[in-house]
Each structure stands twice: as C-alpha cells, then as structure tokens.
C-alpha cells in the first residue's frame, strides 16, 4: 500500500527503513502511527508550501554583517538514516557554514512531496533517487540533479538462501512482496520471467519474510538485509542493478529556476554536500549518533551496517565522487519509456542533471 501527499508517482515507497529499523519484533507499522506520520507530513508540506519565498538569495554578507549566511532548506525523501548521513555530516562538520550557508534539513517520510516542493520553490534543494527526476519532469516539475552520493543503486530483493535462488532470473515459486507501479518493479516484471511468482503488496515489514522460506521481498542493501540477519535469517541479496536497472541514489537536486538564477548558490551547496559525504563515509560515528538522536528507532548496529553497505556503492575513493554520466541518464530515461511510465521524447536526459562548478 502506498500513502502519498501530492502526486504519488514519484513518492518514496513505504518501507521498513526507518519506522521498523531495529524493531523487527514489532512486525509491521501500526495504522495509527502511519496515519499520524502522514498527518504530520501534510502539515509540514502545507507550512513549507505556503511560505512566501524571498527570491533574492543573498549569497554574501547582508546588512553589513560579515557573518550573515544564506538560509537554505534541504528536504529529505525519508526519515533521517544512513542514506542521508553525508548531508548531516556537512552540517555537523561546518561545511555548509564554510560556504556561507545556513541549511535547515527537513526530514521526510511516507509520501514526502519532495519533487513538488523543490519544483515550486518552497524549498531550495531536495534528496531523491534518479528515476524521480525524469518522472517529475514528465509531469511538469522542472527539477535537475547536481550531485549523486550513491553511484550504484542500493535497491534489492531479499530471498532465503534455502530457496536455492541465486539471481533475479531464478526468482520463481515464491511469494514476492513488492510495490507494483514503481519503476524498479515494472522493470523487474518486464525483464524477469517470475515463473509461479505471486506478487503481493509490500507492507513495510520483514515479518512475513522471517516466517516463510518461500517468501521474497523488496528492500535496500543498507537496511533490510541487516534486520533479517539479526533475526537469524539466511539472507541472499539480489540487487536490481544486476539486470540493468541502476539509477543513482541519494541525489541532491534543485529546480531549473534556481540553477539558472543562482548558480553560485547551487555550487556552494554541492561542494558542501560532497565534502560532507566524503567525511561521513570515512568517519561516520559522530554523524550516526546524531542520526540516532533524530530517529531513535535506528540502532547503532543498523547504522554501522548501512555505512559499510553504502561504501562499495560509491566512487568516494576517486576524484569523480558524486559526478554523473549522460549515458546513465539516457539509459534510465529509455527504461522509463520502456515500462510505460513516461512518453517517448517527453524528457531530455541532458536536462535531468548538470555538474555544478
């Protein structure tokens, strides 16, 4: 089941990555808590969306105050966790301040309308996965990516080792919990036979997976595998990128308007986020403690596992960290057309990203 505020086409899916991190024993999220979370998101989205923006963006000292900084909002696509660690590290280590920025990080949740908020200018920057950018542009939300912290998609499927399944092509004779209608799931259904596979809605819990050796489910490499292994399951992780669907993740993005009118602001934000991510992946402890204070249901174990899982998915060890390639965007747009989520020629791949100086 999906819960959405605004257009759900590019909303973050309802996962166990925050609510149930470290809380597998409680099973699925309660409907009461889910509704309370959604009501909170509606209120936050309304308040942010109703604010009148000052489009001057003072990027230097204001009112003769040499210490004055530019106020900037960064909207996350989910509750604070390891996939956002580098953004918080930039804040904690003072990298935003070094660039003259005062950044407010706004947590997300189920149905966070981050694309819409950035497109209409109620927040300056957002965090998303790469497929959300062309999906947004196809619906008139003119946003563009500037930095990709996670180079290789962490999206995966979990199976039990006892099932004998060793690849997505061998995914058969199981019940599969997956959110249909999402780009990754439509791509899987088009490219994998899924012989005798019964697809059921993903409910955000690994409880059913733990009970049934013939059960498989969607997940992210930096969270669900840890939770399942912690409960004694013999987990095999099957990445979606193994069959060619590989969108960037933990993208920093902004609006076309901000990119055009204030390129220096975008460059400052991008530099600070890059430094933050490099620092976080080298030394995550302090930032993880901060993440846990913001999201108490995270445990030190799941955060430590998360960082270790993210590192191999990045290019942090070389000079290209965070940079994106046009060929990857071309492939992604073609795949979204192939699965019928956007019309052919509706989106130009070169409009989906740019390299901030």
N, C-alpha and C positions, 0 to 999 in steps of 0.2 A: 504494500500500500504506500502511496506517496502523499505527503502533505505539502501544500505549496502556498506561498504568499506571492501573488502575481503570477506570471506565466511560468508553468511548471516544466516547460520543455527543457530548460537548462538549469533546473534547480538541483541541488545536491541530493543524492538519494539518501533514504532513511537507513542509516547503518548503525552498527553497534560500536562505532569507533570512539564515541565519547561517553554516551549515557551508560553503556554497559562495560566499558573498559575497566577491568579489574573487578567486575561484578557479575560474572557469568552465572554464579549460583542463583542469582535472582531471575534468570531466564530473560524473558522479553520485557521491554519497556512497558510500563503501565499506561493505559489510555489516558488516565487523569493527568499524569505527568507530561505525556505527549501533548495534550491539549493546552496545558499551562505553558509549555515551552512555545507552542505555536502562537498563543495569545501574546506572549512577551515579544516574539518576533514581529507580530503585526504592529504592536505599539512602537517598537523601536523603528521599524520601517516607516511608520506614519510620521514619527517625530523627525527622523532624518530627512524624509522626503519633503516635509513641509517647511524645512528651514530655507530661508532665502539666502542664496549664495552671494558672497562678495567675489565678483569675478576679476578683481584687480590682482590678486595673488602677489602681494608684496614679497619679493624674493630677496630683499636686502633689509637693512635696518629701517625701522619705521619710527616716525615721530622723534627722530634724532636719538633713538635708543639703539646702541650698538649691539645689545644683547637680544633684541627682538627677533623672534623666529616666525616663520610662515606656518600657520596652522593647517594641518593636513589630516584627512580621515582615510583610514585603510580598513575596508570591510572584508572580514574573513568569510569563507564559504562553509565553515563548520565551527564547532566548538574548539577552543584552543587545544592543540595537541602537537605531536612531533612534526606533522606536515606543515606547521606554521612556525616551527622553532626559530628559523632564521630571521623572521620578521620581528619576533620578540627579542632576539639577541641583538638586533640592530638598535632597538630601543634601550635595552639594558646596558649595552656597551657604549652608548652615547654616539653611535654612528649617525643617527638622524640629527642629533644636535650639532654634530660637526658640520653637517651640510646646511645648517640654519633652519632645520625643520622641527616643528613640534607635532609629532604624529600621534593621533588617537587611534588605537586599534580597536575595532568594533567586532566582537565575536559574532559568529553566525549560528546556524542550526538548521534543522529540517526546513526546507523550503526557503532558505535565505535568498532574497531577490537581489543578489549582488550585481549581476549584469545590469539590471534595470537601474539600480541606484547610481552606478558609475555612469551609465549612458546618459541619464538625465541631469547629472552633475550634482546630485545631493551628497555624494562622496567623491573624492578625487581618484582614489585607487581601490582596487579590489583584488581578491585572490580567487582563482578558478582553475579548472582543468582546460586543456587546449580545445577540446571539442565544443566547449561552451561559447568560445569566441565566434566561430563561423555560424553556429546556431543562433546566437544573438544577433549577429549582423544580418542574417537572413530575415529576421523579424524586425529590422529597423533599429536595433540597439547598436549604434556605431562605436564599438569598443575595440581596442587593439592591445596586444600583449607586448611587454617591454623586457621581460626577464623570466626565465624558466628555471626555478631552483631544482626541480626533479626532471632529469632528461629522459629517463625511461619510465614508462607507465607502471605504477605500482598496482594497478587493477589486476585481480587474480581470481581464481576459483579454487576452492578447497575440496579435496577428496580424501578419503581414508586410504592409507597405504594398503589395507586389507582388501580394498576393492580391486586391486590389480591395475587400476587406471594410471598410466604414466604420462599421458599427454591429453590435450583437449580433443584431439581427433579420436581418442579412445573413449571419450565420455559417452557411456551408454549404460542402460539397465540401472538407472539411478533416478532418484527424485532430485531435481535441481531447483534450489531457491534462488530466484533471480528476478530483478525488476525489468519486466518487458517494457519496450518502448524507449529504453535508453540506448544510446548509440552503441555502446560496447555489447549489449545483449542482442541487439538486432544484427550486429556484425557476426557474433558467435553463431546465431541461428542460421545465417546465410552461408557460413563457411565451414560449419561442422555438422556432420550427419545427425548427431544427437539421437541415435537409434534407441528406441524404447526408453526415452527420457521424458519423465513427467515434470513439466515446469510449474512451479508454484510461486506465489508472491514471496518476496524476501521480507521478513518481518523485523529485521534488525537484531536478531538473536542467533547465537550458535547452539541453543539448547537442542533443537531437533538434530543438528549435526552430531552432537555428542551422543544422542540416543541410538542413531541408526547408521550402521556402516555403509549402507547403500544410499546415503544422503550426501549431496554436494551443494555448495553454495558460493555465492559471490563474496568478495572481500577485498581487502587491501593488504599488501605484503607486510606492512609495518604494524598491523594490529591483530586481525582475526587469527592468523596462524599462532601468535603468541598465546592468545586466550585459549584456543583449543588445546594446544600442547600443555598449557598449565593445568588443564583438566584431565590430562592423561591420554588424549587422543594422539594417534599416529597419523600426522597430517602430511599430505603431499600438496605442495603449492604449484598451481598451473597458471602461469602468467598469461594474460590476454595478448601481450606483445608477441608471444611465441607464434601466433597465427597472423601477425602483421598489423594488428591494431595497437598503435603505440603513441597516443597523444602525450604531450608534455603535461606535467602536473606541478602544483604549487606555483602557478603563473602569477606574476604581478602584471596587472593590466590597468589601463586608463581609458579615457574617452578620446575619440578623434579630435574633439574640440580642445581639450587640454593639451594634447600633443602638439597641435598646431599653434595655439595661442601662447603656451608657456613651456616650450621645450626645455628650458633650463631647470624648471621645477621637476619635470619628469626625469631629467638626467640626474639630478641630486637624489631623488627618491630611489632610482635604480641603483646608483652607486652605493648608497647606504644599505639597501637590501642585499646586494651582492656581498658586501663585507660582513653583514650580519649572518648570512647563511654560511659563509666560509668559516666564521668564528664558531657558529653553532655546531657544525659538523666536526670541527677539531676538538672542541671542548664544550660539551652540552650540559654539564652538570648544573651550573647555576641557572641556566635558562629552563631546564627541566623542572627544577624546584619552583620556579616562577609559574610555569605552566600548570603544575600540580596545585598551586595555590589558587589559580584561576578556575581550574576544573578538578575539584577534589576527587572525582571518581577515577581519574587517571592514577596509576600506581607507578612508583619508580621503575619497576620491572618492565612495564609495557612501554614506558618512555625510552628506557635504555635499549630495549629491543627495537623500538621504532627507529632510533637514530642509526643503529647498526644495519637495519634493513634498507634505510634510505641511502646510505653512503655508496653502495655499489650501483645505485640508480642515477648517480650524478657524475658530472665531469669536474668535480671540485679540485682534482689534483692537477689539472692543466689550465692554461690561460683562457680556455673557451667557456669557463664555467658560466652557466646561465644564458649563453647565446643560443639562438635558434636558427634553423636552416629552412630555406624556402622549399626545398624538396619535401621535407617532412610535412609542411603545411599543405602543399599541393596534394600529397597522398591523403592526408586527413580529409580535406575537402572532397576529394574524389570518393572516399569511403562513405562520407555522409550522404553524398548524392546516391551512391550505390544502394544504400539501405533505405533510401526514400525519406530522409529527414530534412533535406534541403533540395531545392530545384537546381538543375544544372545551370551554371553561369550566374547563379544568384549571389555568389560570394567570390571575390577575387582573393586567392591565397595571400598575395603580397599585401593586402590590406589588413590582414589578421595580426601582423606583428611588425615590429621595427626595432632596430638596435639604437638605444639611447646613448648619446655620446658621454 
